[in-house]
Amino acid sequence: MAKLSAIVIAKNEARNIAACLDSLKFCDERIVVDGGSEDDTAKIAQKKGAQVVVNREWSGFGPQKNFALSLAKGDWVLSVDADERVSEELAVLMRGAITEGLADAYEMPRLSSFCGKPMHHS
């Protein structure tokens, strides 16, 4: 069966990283690249069972994400931010899509928020 890796780049995300990683429990591998946090981000991520690279100097969003991607061993990779969550329903759909293996890539709708309110348009 195809393996799914989840990658997360983070810096000072102690308040978000646990819930993020909990929502990614369905993944075969969870990788957190910590950009030199001054809080407990890395420690929390390690306790949640993620593979953690600590104190990676911040090189910008693209290079940081690409570095995290280079660590992933899965056939599929899901990239999320520390403040994002994958619902149980989406996790089931993703596992099903990967198992079926009918496509090379997938897209999914998302709902962003700003100042605590959902953004339906931008």
C-alpha angles and dihedrals in degrees: 000000000000116000124230123212124193120206127196128180114203146171122181093348098138091131093053110029099079095054091043093053092043088057089053097054090113090066120096092225133021119196126188121190107198115204097208102297119196092205134058097284095120094042092051092046091051091050088053089057099253123145102246130199107195133205096009103167111247108258099171131281097283098046092042092051091046091052090051089048090053089060095052116105098185128108087233129037129204115196116200136166120240092251093053127091134199112221120227089245092054091046090056092047092049093050090049093050092049092047092051090051094200098140143039094224140009136206128205135195117249137192116218125195135211123196089352095306126109115251109218093174135024 
